[in-house]
């Protein structure tokens, strides 16, 4: 492999998810769910030789999580599972 070698990885998931929520308290909400969608994965190499490979397949997932609302409509969430990633954290809003 030379200095000009370039690798490019692509991984795109488009998924529909559904969840069953269980309100533990006014501020905390636990949930679990499933997802179903499509996944595109590809890799390409440019160097001494050229090469590409890709695939598109149906994908699914399971997850559990919780949301804590620190204001009436704004909160934080955390999830564990296997769908888009193994773990997630972020902000959530309720409308």
C-alpha positions as CSV (number, residue, x, y, z in Angstrom):
1,X,0.0,0.0,0.0
2,X,1.4,3.3,-1.0
3,X,0.9,6.8,0.3
4,X,-1.8,7.7,-2.2
5,X,-4.1,4.8,-1.2
6,X,-7.7,5.9,-0.3
7,X,-10.4,3.9,1.3
8,X,-14.0,5.0,1.4
9,X,-16.7,3.4,3.6
10,X,-20.4,4.1,3.3
11,X,-23.1,2.7,5.6
12,X,-26.7,4.1,5.3
13,X,-29.7,2.8,7.2
14,X,-33.3,4.0,6.6
15,X,-35.6,2.5,9.2
16,X,-39.1,2.7,10.5
17,X,-39.3,2.2,14.3
18,X,-42.2,1.6,16.6
19,X,-42.0,1.7,20.4
20,X,-44.2,0.8,23.4
21,X,-43.9,3.4,26.2
22,X,-44.3,2.9,29.9
23,X,-44.7,6.1,31.9
24,X,-42.8,5.4,35.2
25,X,-43.4,8.9,36.5
26,X,-44.4,12.4,35.2
27,X,-40.8,13.0,34.3
28,X,-39.5,9.6,33.3
29,X,-40.7,7.4,30.4
30,X,-39.3,3.9,29.7
31,X,-39.8,2.2,26.3
32,X,-38.8,-0.7,24.1
33,X,-39.4,-1.3,20.4
34,X,-38.5,-2.8,17.1
35,X,-37.4,-1.4,13.7
36,X,-37.5,-2.5,10.1
37,X,-35.8,-1.0,7.1
38,X,-33.1,-1.1,4.4
39,X,-29.3,-0.9,4.8
40,X,-26.8,0.0,2.1
41,X,-23.1,-0.8,2.8
42,X,-20.3,-0.1,0.5
43,X,-16.5,0.1,0.4
44,X,-14.1,1.3,-2.3
45,X,-10.4,1.4,-2.6
46,X,-8.2,3.6,-4.8
47,X,-4.5,2.9,-5.0
48,X,-2.3,0.5,-6.9
49,X,-5.5,-1.2,-7.9
50,X,-9.2,-0.2,-7.9
51,X,-11.9,-2.1,-6.1
52,X,-15.5,-1.6,-4.9
53,X,-18.0,-3.7,-3.2
54,X,-21.5,-2.9,-2.0
55,X,-24.8,-4.6,-0.8
56,X,-28.3,-3.6,0.0
57,X,-30.4,-5.7,2.4
58,X,-33.4,-5.6,4.7
59,X,-32.4,-4.9,8.3
60,X,-34.2,-5.0,11.6
61,X,-33.5,-4.1,15.2
62,X,-34.6,-4.2,18.8
63,X,-34.0,-1.4,21.4
64,X,-34.9,-0.3,24.9
65,X,-34.6,3.2,26.3
66,X,-35.7,5.9,28.6
67,X,-36.6,9.6,28.5
68,X,-36.3,12.1,31.3
69,X,-38.1,15.4,31.0
70,X,-36.3,18.2,32.8
71,X,-38.8,20.7,31.4
72,X,-42.5,20.2,30.5
73,X,-41.7,19.4,26.8
74,X,-37.9,19.1,26.6
75,X,-35.8,16.2,27.9
76,X,-32.9,13.8,27.3
77,X,-33.0,10.2,26.2
78,X,-30.7,7.1,26.2
79,X,-31.1,3.9,24.3
80,X,-29.4,0.5,24.1
81,X,-30.0,-2.1,21.4
82,X,-29.2,-3.2,17.9
83,X,-30.7,-1.2,15.1
84,X,-28.9,2.0,13.9
85,X,-26.2,1.8,16.7
86,X,-25.6,-0.1,19.9
87,X,-26.2,3.0,22.1
88,X,-27.6,6.5,21.7
89,X,-28.0,9.6,23.8
90,X,-29.7,12.8,22.8
91,X,-32.3,15.4,23.4
92,X,-36.1,14.8,23.0
93,X,-39.1,17.0,22.6
94,X,-42.8,16.3,23.3
95,X,-45.4,18.2,21.2
